[in-house]
Amino acid sequence: MNSAQFSPHFLWGSASAAYQVEGAYQEDGKGLSIWDNWVRIPGKTYRGTNGDIATDHYHRYKEDVGYMKEMGLKAYRFSISWPRILPQGRGIVNPAGIRFYQNLIDELIANDIEPVVTLYHWDLPQALQDKYGGWESRKILPDFVNYAKLCFDTFGHRVKYWVVLNEPNIFTQLGYLLALHPPGKSDLKTFLTTYHTTALAHAQVVKLFKEGQYPGYIGSSIAYTPAHAASTEDQDQQALENYYATNCWWLLDAYYKGSYPDLGQAYFKKVGAMPAVSEEDLQTLRQGAVLSDFIGINYYQTAMVAHNPPHGVGLSGLNTTGEKGSQKESGVPGLYKTVFNPNVDYTDWDWSIDPQGFTMGLIQLQQRYNKPVFISENGLGAFDKLEDGTIHDEYRIDYLRRHIRACNEAIAAGVDLWGYCTWSFTDVFSWLNGFRKRYGLVHIDFESGSLNRTKKDSFAWYKRVIETNGTNCLQGGE
Ligand code: BG6
């Protein structure tokens, strides 16, 4: 495919999330989040690891922004911890929490780095979980809208890019279907109902943003896993249709079309799991879809899907150990299953590495939604080794280079791509995988507890990407 130029305004960024970096989990008046409690239940996270301290970004943010400045980063995507600024989720505001984010935003702007702010990256105030079951109840909607309004009113004059929700598909799927995230439930209808509630939350917040005429751009970030059929056989092709209708398009249409795919609806009705969706809901979703400025996409991998008979495999858990090859087949009996893809490499956590699939997925988005796209996460989770005082992460550079090239090919094919954030800037706490699965361009010494920062080889390489506006990634480049 031809290559295109990245626009001179392309947002070369890097990302993080509050719970994964901040630490200070009960400092300066912060309330507890559902993750602060979840990590304390034995067996829920890898070897009981938690984000109590994480990278201590709360205290070291200036040092971190210093590294971002040195790299020439154009944008830094981070999330606000809802319970840090509203300890009970509503009501009394915590001034120390507000001050922390004000300072962080000031520091970024002073260093010419565009803040990209996520309102919700999974750390729901525990108080709201206790009060009405969190996302399971529509009572969350006014609370979330008020929290968003507080953020827009407080930070809106400095922040131009807003991500309403991070991966609502992942936190609802892992929280309400696979029982791997809080609140640890497993019920298809509850998952779909909860997901629908997140879509309403997105739409209401987008409406508020536009009606309030806050300056800037708004969208939500969906974890997008495009797929290939395992063969050209009709049964596998049908499985691919089923996968998209109940997965990718189900998730993305709710946010960016304001509807749900017919084929998916037929299936979920058949199994009695279709959530209650009123005409008024659909109207709200449609408004949210039209008013959203961009589609946020977190892309890591593709899936390969195959026919799965009615008594075939069901859902399986995730490889959280880093033992390559330990991921089991997973599927929905009668619809599809995901299988090993012989055409691509895999990470140690069995995530496929498929830059071509990334280009394909971006083109599909363009065709289906015809909206600008912002890549809010892309990166490689790996075991890194500290050698000669640094990390020679050629494998990460290779992954990122190929994916940036894939973005370029998508642009050449007509995709309106606004920016690209690597996941993650520093190493972070990786939810279920502890601290061993590293994504950062900056290494954190978790082992000794010093939390010292060390630039990896990928740091200097990404600096060049930014300096050359991506041209060093194109064919024949470094
Ligand atoms: C996304 C999340 O799911 O992928 C991040 O938005 C997360 O918070 C990242 O860390 C990588 O996932 P994991 O499970 O490997 O940390």
Residues whose N, C-alpha, C, O or C-beta is under 5 A from the ligand:
A	BS01	BG6	A17 E167 G381 S430 W431
